[in-house]
Amino acid sequence: MENFDKYKSLDPYPEIRPALLNSSDIFDYVNTTGMINPFDPKNIKSASYEVEFSGTVYYWDENGEKKETILTDDQEYILKKNSIAFLFTKAIFRLPDYIALRFNLKITHVHRGLLLGTGPLIDPGYEGHLLIPLHNLTTNDYEIKEGDGIIWVEFTKLSDNKRWLNNKSTLPYHGQYIPYPENKTNLDAHYFFKKAAGGRDIRSSIPHAMQKSANDANRAKKIAEKLESRASTQWLVSIIGIILAFLAILAGLFFSYYPILQLTQDSVKYIKNETIRLEEKNIDLNLKIESLQRKLNEIVEDSKLGGKKIPPKEKVNKESSKHKVKDNEVKK
């Protein structure tokens, strides 16, 4: 930490030109600035450094709850198929102002079909562990132990800036360049597959998931069709039941209405006949009343004349004309 504070903004090796650092320069910068802690020279390759897994894992379970697992000793973390987990690196990185870092997944994990992303850049000035998102989109589960190599990092020196430039380095160089091992050249694909997966098939889980989804969709479709058929049958039964109920109501109304209608018609006919009979009786009664009225009038007139009947007017006129004829005959 003391070395980092001293060289954070002061380049101890200004003669090293801005470029991707080789193994020798990585060693000298780490040894001088303390930019990797802990640091193991055995993890250096020609232009990269292997970083180990700390044993701390973050993930979300099937219920959506965030979980944290810290592995110890020989414990393993099972990176399940079609899952994602976040792994912390064992090393702490302290990057000076003039060095940037990129990391990529270890080639063995790449050959397993695991995914990390494409070369994330860690800017100068960063301090802390690296949190690695690891995707397993294959059909296999993979075991990861604490201390396993997980990523390779590379360091790039930035272009010159007066903030960190020193006129000339007074520090000795101790790093040695490490060439790529000759026994790891010209290897065929089967070597990498065997090393990565131990002979297991390395296949994406996406087609399997798609096929499963398609099968589930077909099953759901069949269930829906059965339910629809049942619903149609039930609907038809319900309609028939409604129709039968409606007909029963109509029948009930008819059989209850017809007697009432017949009774009503009989009543109307009876009332009509009685009305006609009463009208006829009323006419007869009026005639009798008129006859009695005439008789009553005659009686009244007789009483006024002392009991003599008054001859009708026509009879009086005839008697008068007879007397006139006789008088005329005598005069002659």
Secondary structure, DSSP 8 states (H G I E B T S, - for coil): -HHHHHHSSS-S-TTS-SSB--HHHHHHHHHHH--EES--GGGB-SS-EEEEEEEEEEEE-TTS-EEEEE--TT-EEEE-TTEEEEEEESSEEE--TTEEEEEEE-HHHHHHTEE--S--EE-TT-EE--EEEEEE-BSS-EEEETT-EEEEEEEEE----TTT--SS--S----------GGGSS--HHHHHHHHHTT----BHHHHHHHHHHHHHHHHHHHHHHHHHHHHHHHHHHHHHHHHHHHHHHHHHHHHHHHHHHHHHHHHHHHHHHHHHHHHHHHHHHHHHHHHHHHHHHHHHHHHTTT-----HHHHHHHHHHHHHHHHHHH-
